[in-house]
Amino acid sequence: MPSTFDTVADIIAEVCDVPRDSITPTSHVTQDLNVDSLNFLDAVFSIDQQFGITIPLEDWTQEVNEGKVRGSKYFVLENFCAEVDRLVAAKNSVVAG
């Protein structure tokens, strides 16, 4: 079973037309990979579908824009993947409980 990072990186590579070998855990989606917001929305939709979750992208973007958190909290891939794992775990605990 591929890791969350591998799955997310594969989706970003395919949807956003980014060479897979250029995507690392420390890559920032927009700053390092030059993914525009529309392509990233498409990738997030695919990630949602793959993991059976809903990523609160609008909330995350608002927190960054309001200066509540740094963009790296959500948009550096290792952090993004940790959030995906957290959302999956929360979904699984609701299903199991």
Backbone as CSV, one residue per row, in Angstrom:
resi,resn,N_x,N_y,N_z,CA_x,CA_y,CA_z,C_x,C_y,C_z
1,MET,0.855,-1.180,0.000,0.000,0.000,0.000,0.901,1.244,0.000
2,PRO,0.686,2.147,-0.951,1.533,3.341,-1.000,1.259,4.274,0.187
3,SER,2.266,5.047,0.539,2.105,6.008,1.623,1.192,7.142,1.170
4,THR,0.713,7.884,2.149,-0.109,9.059,1.830,0.665,9.994,0.919
5,PHE,1.940,10.238,1.252,2.745,11.134,0.418,2.822,10.627,-1.017
6,ASP,3.101,9.339,-1.205,3.224,8.804,-2.564,1.920,8.965,-3.346
7,THR,0.816,8.688,-2.695,-0.481,8.826,-3.349,-0.752,10.284,-3.716
8,VAL,-0.528,11.201,-2.760,-0.754,12.627,-3.010,0.186,13.130,-4.098
9,ALA,1.450,12.753,-4.031,2.420,13.197,-5.038,2.045,12.681,-6.425
10,ASP,1.606,11.439,-6.506,1.186,10.885,-7.795,-0.006,11.662,-8.362
11,ILE,-0.946,12.010,-7.509,-2.120,12.767,-7.956,-1.698,14.154,-8.427
12,ILE,-0.869,14.829,-7.659,-0.417,16.169,-8.055,0.352,16.103,-9.374
13,ALA,1.205,15.095,-9.523,1.967,14.953,-10.768,1.029,14.797,-11.964
14,GLU,0.028,13.943,-11.796,-0.892,13.678,-12.901,-1.814,14.856,-13.185
15,VAL,-2.465,15.365,-12.166,-3.477,16.408,-12.353,-2.845,17.758,-12.714
16,CYS,-1.703,18.053,-12.096,-1.098,19.377,-12.262,0.057,19.384,-13.263
17,ASP,0.318,18.242,-13.891,1.374,18.118,-14.892,2.735,18.575,-14.347
18,VAL,3.079,18.007,-13.176,4.357,18.279,-12.531,5.167,16.988,-12.584
19,PRO,6.444,17.054,-12.986,7.241,15.825,-12.992,7.263,15.184,-11.602
20,ARG,6.917,13.902,-11.541,6.812,13.217,-10.244,8.113,13.282,-9.455
21,ASP,9.243,13.176,-10.144,10.522,13.163,-9.433,10.900,14.516,-8.843
22,SER,10.159,15.569,-9.196,10.433,16.896,-8.617,9.628,17.141,-7.344
23,ILE,8.720,16.227,-7.014,7.847,16.387,-5.853,8.469,15.673,-4.654
24,THR,8.768,16.450,-3.602,9.360,15.895,-2.388,8.474,16.250,-1.193
25,PRO,8.700,15.608,-0.052,7.911,15.960,1.135,8.045,17.437,1.539
26,THR,9.162,18.061,1.215,9.351,19.464,1.612,8.926,20.448,0.529
27,SER,8.349,19.954,-0.563,7.881,20.842,-1.632,6.670,21.643,-1.188
28,HIS,6.698,22.947,-1.452,5.529,23.812,-1.259,4.763,23.771,-2.576
29,VAL,3.484,23.515,-2.506,2.682,23.299,-3.703,2.796,24.451,-4.700
30,THR,2.635,25.675,-4.241,2.645,26.791,-5.174,4.041,27.377,-5.378
31,GLN,4.805,27.481,-4.317,6.109,28.130,-4.425,7.156,27.254,-5.099
32,ASP,7.198,25.977,-4.772,8.219,25.091,-5.332,7.753,24.368,-6.591
33,LEU,6.502,23.983,-6.624,5.994,23.194,-7.747,5.271,24.042,-8.784
34,ASN,5.050,25.317,-8.467,4.379,26.257,-9.383,2.990,25.786,-9.820
35,VAL,2.278,25.155,-8.908,0.916,24.707,-9.195,-0.020,25.889,-8.982
36,ASP,-0.827,26.189,-9.984,-1.769,27.299,-9.812,-2.984,26.829,-9.023
37,SER,-3.742,27.785,-8.537,-4.836,27.471,-7.621,-5.907,26.582,-8.255
38,LEU,-6.192,26.776,-9.530,-7.211,25.954,-10.187,-6.767,24.498,-10.297
39,ASN,-5.518,24.274,-10.694,-5.008,22.907,-10.769,-4.957,22.272,-9.384
40,PHE,-4.590,23.071,-8.383,-4.531,22.522,-7.035,-5.926,22.127,-6.559
41,LEU,-6.935,22.914,-6.900,-8.313,22.549,-6.555,-8.690,21.211,-7.186
42,ASP,-8.296,21.012,-8.443,-8.570,19.739,-9.111,-7.851,18.592,-8.400
43,ALA,-6.597,18.840,-8.006,-5.831,17.803,-7.295,-6.471,17.490,-5.950
44,VAL,-6.894,18.520,-5.230,-7.525,18.307,-3.927,-8.815,17.502,-4.089
45,PHE,-9.576,17.779,-5.133,-10.794,17.006,-5.392,-10.443,15.531,-5.592
46,SER,-9.384,15.267,-6.361,-8.952,13.882,-6.588,-8.458,13.235,-5.298
47,ILE,-7.755,14.008,-4.473,-7.272,13.496,-3.186,-8.460,13.181,-2.281
48,ASP,-9.446,14.082,-2.256,-10.679,13.824,-1.497,-11.287,12.485,-1.920
49,GLN,-11.397,12.287,-3.220,-12.008,11.062,-3.747,-11.186,9.827,-3.369
50,GLN,-9.873,9.940,-3.504,-8.991,8.799,-3.234,-9.071,8.345,-1.780
51,PHE,-9.126,9.327,-0.857,-9.088,9.001,0.568,-10.468,8.990,1.228
52,GLY,-11.505,9.384,0.497,-12.847,9.387,1.057,-13.044,10.444,2.130
53,ILE,-12.412,11.601,1.934,-12.488,12.704,2.906,-12.864,13.986,2.181
54,THR,-13.059,15.039,2.962,-13.235,16.373,2.398,-12.192,17.276,3.036
55,ILE,-11.255,17.718,2.234,-10.206,18.613,2.715,-10.803,20.010,2.835
56,PRO,-10.694,20.632,4.007,-11.286,21.969,4.202,-10.386,23.069,3.629
57,LEU,-10.171,23.013,2.325,-9.228,23.917,1.662,-9.603,25.385,1.841
58,GLU,-10.879,25.676,1.779,-11.325,27.070,1.950,-10.975,27.577,3.353
59,ASP,-11.200,26.757,4.367,-10.852,27.136,5.744,-9.348,27.321,5.894
60,TRP,-8.569,26.401,5.314,-7.113,26.497,5.407,-6.619,27.783,4.753
61,THR,-7.140,28.072,3.570,-6.714,29.273,2.845,-7.081,30.522,3.638
62,GLN,-8.252,30.527,4.246,-8.667,31.671,5.054,-7.736,31.855,6.250
63,GLU,-7.367,30.767,6.926,-6.454,30.863,8.062,-5.112,31.458,7.638
64,VAL,-4.614,31.042,6.483,-3.348,31.579,5.970,-3.506,33.057,5.620
65,ASN,-4.579,33.391,4.906,-4.800,34.783,4.487,-4.993,35.725,5.670
66,GLU,-5.569,35.213,6.749,-5.778,36.039,7.944,-4.539,36.079,8.834
67,GLY,-3.504,35.348,8.459,-2.265,35.350,9.230,-2.321,34.495,10.486
68,LYS,-3.321,33.626,10.579,-3.443,32.760,11.754,-2.410,31.644,11.725
69,VAL,-2.059,31.183,10.529,-1.044,30.143,10.358,-0.202,30.493,9.136
70,ARG,0.990,29.913,9.085,1.850,30.089,7.913,1.371,29.152,6.816
71,GLY,1.569,29.554,5.598,1.168,28.730,4.458,1.798,27.352,4.469
72,SER,2.984,27.254,5.064,3.672,25.967,5.095,2.909,24.931,5.928
73,LYS,2.041,25.387,6.830,1.284,24.436,7.661,0.438,23.504,6.799
74,TYR,-0.113,24.038,5.734,-0.998,23.240,4.900,-0.451,22.956,3.509
75,PHE,0.448,23.770,3.008,0.815,23.683,1.602,2.219,23.157,1.325
76,VAL,2.965,22.785,2.370,4.169,21.974,2.207,3.687,20.533,2.309
77,LEU,4.103,19.715,1.375,3.468,18.404,1.233,3.543,17.506,2.455
78,GLU,4.649,17.523,3.198,4.692,16.659,4.384,3.633,17.085,5.399
79,ASN,3.381,18.370,5.505,2.338,18.867,6.410,0.949,18.603,5.838
80,PHE,0.801,18.812,4.537,-0.464,18.533,3.863,-0.846,17.068,4.056
81,CYS,0.115,16.172,3.869,-0.146,14.733,4.018,-0.489,14.372,5.461
82,ALA,0.146,15.043,6.405,-0.191,14.810,7.819,-1.639,15.211,8.084
83,GLU,-2.077,16.301,7.465,-3.476,16.728,7.615,-4.416,15.727,6.950
84,VAL,-4.029,15.206,5.799,-4.843,14.172,5.137,-4.960,12.959,6.056
85,ASP,-3.839,12.527,6.634,-3.877,11.391,7.562,-4.782,11.668,8.755
86,ARG,-4.731,12.902,9.268,-5.574,13.281,10.396,-7.055,13.206,10.007
87,LEU,-7.385,13.703,8.826,-8.780,13.673,8.354,-9.254,12.233,8.150
88,VAL,-8.383,11.387,7.606,-8.732,9.976,7.397,-8.960,9.301,8.750
89,ALA,-8.080,9.559,9.705,-8.222,8.959,11.042,-9.520,9.417,11.706
90,ALA,-9.851,10.700,11.563,-11.088,11.221,12.149,-12.296,10.564,11.494
91,LYS,-12.263,10.397,10.187,-13.354,9.736,9.475,-13.485,8.286,9.947
92,ASN,-12.360,7.606,10.072,-12.377,6.196,10.492,-12.861,6.024,11.918
93,SER,-12.550,6.991,12.786,-13.010,6.873,14.180,-14.515,7.093,14.276
94,VAL,-15.072,7.911,13.407,-16.519,8.126,13.381,-17.210,6.878,12.854
95,VAL,-16.631,6.280,11.825,-17.206,5.072,11.231,-17.148,3.912,12.219
96,ALA,-16.022,3.815,12.935,-15.843,2.702,13.886,-16.658,2.910,15.169
97,GLY,-16.906,4.180,15.497,-17.583,4.471,16.766,-19.024,4.487,16.610
